[in-house]
């Protein structure tokens, strides 16, 4: 069984299907996961942005001191798992995360502000997934705040650094903009941005877990696949052995017909074939024996050659007419003149007749090739020898 090519192929097919399935899952996962992770990140950032907006609104209402805002925004992007900007209605940066990935954070890019602020000024939460080129270009936003920008600066007195350069955002990223309200008016927005490389990096544990899980499942399925493949191959191998035994001449052996599946049907068909083949062979043997008895009982001598000019059949009448011993081992050397005619008939593919003298007896010899139904030379050649009183050609 362990050297069976059928078993190896069955295992290769089954295990190949498992591996392809795992690879397809990983391919689909890598195609779909960025969108899913981005949406999950957006869903995570929106509540965080709303929390920061509520703290700023409380600060504007005088409920919280401005000294708490900078620790709230954070010295590093790791605090909120995103880079945070607080802007006014004109998109001017009022506060921002100070450090991100070990470098100083610049002001909010103007293109991002122009694209997302219009929706925020209507009191909506705006989101974006993609790169900077995917941003929708809009006109410069109109100032709608009842509190001008300098009020923010003077109120918060933070180190927004109006002369700082804009932050460079490359590659795909997720962005969330949440409105800041004061006296029922939108006076600014909280922007939170995280690059997709950071998002996917945070999801790397999940990616590794899925990959290792698929690998573990593939290894775990290996014994099961071997067992299933062995069960599939075992009946076929048994039927192969039965067929080989039948081919060697033993038609009494039978294949298993247990089961109502294709294996049982195949075993039944194989047994039916063996039975019918045995009946056919028995009929042929009966006909052969009957024909042999008929040939042996003829008064005409008959000699049959095969395609290699070897003697295939010789009846007793031929030995008697040619005056051969009952145990003559080599007919060709005993009567070479007869076999010369027979070889001539076979080589020329035509019937040859001639009177030969065997001792003091004249023998009429007729040699004719046996043609197939396609008018080609049959591999046997039949010859008839008579005593001159009768000449008969049997055309089979």
N, C-alpha and C positions, 0 to 999 in steps of 0.2 A: 504493500500500500504506500509506503513512504517514497517509493521510486515511481509512483504512478504519475504519468504526465497529465492524466485527466484530473487527478486530485490537485496537482500544481496549478492547472489552468482554472479549476473551480475556485481555488483559494485566491489566485491572482485576480479573477473577475470580481469576487466578493470583496476582497480587501481593497482592490482598486476602486470599487464603487464607494467604499467608506472613505478612502483618502480623497477622492474627487469631491465627495460630499463635504468633507472638512475644508478642503481648499475653497469650494464655492461659498461656504459659510464665511470663511475669512475674507474672501474677496468682497462679498456683499457687505460684510461688517466694515471693511475699510472704506467702501464707497458711501455707505449710509451713516456710519458713526460720526463723521464730522458735522453733518447737519443735526443729528440727534444731540450730540454733545453741545453744539452751539446753542440749540434751543433750550437744553437743560441749563446751560450757563446763563442764558438770558433770563430764564425763569428764576434763577438763583439771584441774579443781580438786581432785578426789579425791586424786590422787597428791601434789599440793602440800600438801594438808592432812595427809596421812599423813607427809610429810617433816617438817612442823612438829611433829606429834605425836611423832615419833621423837626429835626434838631435845629436846623437853620431857621425854620419858621418860628420855633420857640425862642430862638435868640433874638429875632426881629421883634417878637412880642415882649421882650424883656424878661422872659421866664428863665433863660439860661445865660450865663456869662459867656462873652466871646472868648474868654481864655480857655474854654473847654472845646472850642471848635477845632483848633489845630490838632490836639491829641485825637479828636474824633475822626478827622480826615485821615490822619495817620502820617507818620514819618516815612512809612514804606508801603508799597503796594501789597505786601503780604498781609496787611491787617484786614483788608476787605477782599483779598484775592483779586484785585483789579486796581487800575490806576484811576484816581478820582479827580475830577475838576468841578469847581463851582463857578458858574459864569452868570453874568447878568443877561438882560434881554438883548443886548447887542453882541453877545458872544464873547465879551471880554472876560478873561480869566480873573477871578477874585481870589480863589484858593485852589490849591492842587496838592496832590501827593508829592512829597519832596524827593523821595528816592525810589527808583524802580530798577531792579537788577543791577544795583550798585552804581547807578548814574543818576544825575539830577534830571528831573522831569521838566520839560518845557511847557509852554502854554498850550491850550487846546487848539488843535489845527482849525484854521478858519473854515476850510472846506467842510469839515465835520459839523461845525456849528451852523453854517449856512444851510446844510442839508437837513439837519434834525430839529433845529430850533423852531421852525414854523409850526410843526405839530405840537411841540412842547408848549408854545405860547398859547395854543388853543386849549391847554389843560390836559393834553393827552401824553401818554408815555410813548416815546419813540424808540425803536430798536433798529439795529443794523447788523447784518452778517455778510462778510465779504471783504474786499480790499477798498482802498480809497477811490479807485476808478469806478467802483460800483455805486458810489454815492450819487444821489440825485442832485443835480445842480439847481439852486434856487437863487432868487434875488436876495440882496442883503436884507436881513430881518429888520422890521420896524420896531422902534422902541415903544413898548406898550406898558412899561412899568410906571406905576405912580411914584416909585422911588427911583431917582436917577442913579447912575453908576457910582458917582462920587459919594452917594450916601452909603453904599455898600463899603467902599474903601474906608470912609471915615468911621463907619460903625464897627466894621470888623477889624480894621487896622492890621491886616495880615500882610505877610510878605509875598504878595502875589507877584511882585516883580514885573511891572508892565513892560519893561524893556527886554524881558527874556525872549528867547527864540521859541518858535512853535515846536511842539513835539513832533518828531518824525515817526510816523506809524507805517510800517511796511508789512507786506503780506496780508493774509486774511486775519480778521479780528472780529470780535463781537462788541457791540456798543449799546449802552442803554442810557437814555436821557429822561430824567424825571423832573416834572415842574416843581418850582418852589413858589408857594403862594403867600401873599400878605395882603390882608384886607380884601379878600376875594379877588385879588389880581395876581397874575403870574408875574413875578419879579425876577425870575432867574431859573436856572436849571442845574441839576446835578448830573454830570456825565461820568459814566463808569465804562472803562475799556479794558479788555484783556485780549491779547493775541491768541490765535488758534493754536500756536505752538505750545503756549502755556496751558491752554485748555486741554489739548491732547496729552500734554505731559502729565497733567493732574489725573487724566483718565488712563494713564499707562498701566497702572496696577490692574484695572479692569481688563485692558487689552491683553496683558500677560496672563491674567487668570483664564481668560477665554482660550488663549492659545494653548496653555498647559492643559486645560481641561479637554480640549479636542485631542491633544496628543495622548493624554492618559486614556481617554475613551477608545482611541484607535488601538492602543496597546492592549487594553482590557478586552476588546472585541476579537483580538487575534486568536485565542484558544477557542472561542465560540465559533468563529468563522471556520477554523480548522475542523471542528467537530461537525458542523453543518456540511462542509465540503466533503468530508469523509463519508458521511451518511448519504450524500448525493452520489458519490463516486462508487461506493461499495456495490450497489446492485448492478451498475453498468459493468464493473470489472468482473463480477460473477457471471454475467451474461456473456461477456467476452470470452471467458474461459470455457463456458458451455459451447459457444460457437466454434472455438478452436478444437474442442473435443469432437464436435460433430464433423468438422473438416477432416479430422484424422480418421474418420470412418465409424466412430461410435455414435450411432443415431438413437441409442436407447436413453442417453442422458437427457434430463429435462431441466429447464430453467424455472426459477421460482415465479409463481403467478400470484403471490400474496399481494394484497393491496388493490385498491380500486383506482390508483393513479396511473400515470403514463408508464411507470416501471412495470406494473402488473400487466398492462396492455402489451408492452414490449415483450415480456416473458411469455405471454400467451401466444403472440405472433411467432416468436422464435420456436416454441413447442409445436405450433401448427405447421410451421415450415419443416421442422424435423420429421413430423409424422408424414406429411405429404411427400417429402424427399425420400423417406424410407419406402413408402408405397411405390413411388416411381422407380426406385432402384430395384425393388423386388420384381416389379413388372418387367423391367429391362433384363434382369437376370433370367427370368422365366422365358422371355422371348429369345434371349441368347442361347439358353440351353435347348429350346425347341428348334431354333435354327441350326444349332450345332448337330443335333440329332438328325435333322433333315439332310444337312450337308454330308454327314458321315454315312448316311444311308443311300446317297446317290451312287450310280454306277459310273458317272463321269468323275474324273479326277479334278480337284480344285486346289489351286495354290494362290494365296493372297500375299502381296508384298506391301510394305509400307513405303513412305516417301523416301526412306533411306535405302530402298532396295533390299530390305531385310525381310525374311519369311515371317509372315504374321499368322498364316493359317495354312494347314495342309490336311486333307481328308485321307482316309485309308485307301480310297480308290486310286488316288494319285500315286501313292507309294506302290500299289499293286501294279498299275499300268507302267510305271517307270522302273519296275523291278528293283525297288529299294527295300532294304531291310526294315523291319519294324522299328528298329532303334537307330536309324541313320541320323547321325548328329549334324551333318552338314549337307543339306540338299543341294546347294549351289555347286559344291565340288563334285557331287555325285552325278549330276546331270547338267554340265555346264552349257550344252547346246540349247537346252530348254530355257535356261535362265538368260542366255544371250538374246533370245527372242523376247523374253519378258522385259529385259532392260531396254531393248530397241523400242518396244511399244510405249514404254514410259517416257523415254527421251524424246521420241517423235510425237508423242501425244496422239497416237493413231492406233487403230486395230491392226494386228499382224497375224497372219495365218500361214501355217507351214506343216508339211508332213515330215516327221522325223522317224528314223528307225532306231528303235531301242532293242538291240539284239536282232532277232528275226521277226520282230513285231513292228508294223507301221503304226505310228501314233499321229493323229491329227491334233495339232496344237493351235489354239486360238488365244491371243493375248489382247486385252483391251483395257485402256485406262478408265477409271471411274471419275466422271466430272461432277463438280458441285452444281447447285441450281444456278450459280452465277457464271457458269461456263468456264470455271477455273479448274485446275488440276486438283482432284481430291487427294488427300495424303495417302490413300490406299490404291492399290492396283490389283484387279482380280484376273485370274487366268484359269481357263478350263482345258482339261486334257481328256480326250475320248479315244475309243479304240477304232474310230473311223466309221463306225456304223451310225453314230449319232453325234451331233455337235450342237451344244446349247450354250448361249451367252446369258448369263444372269446379270442384269444391269444394275443391281443395287450397289 
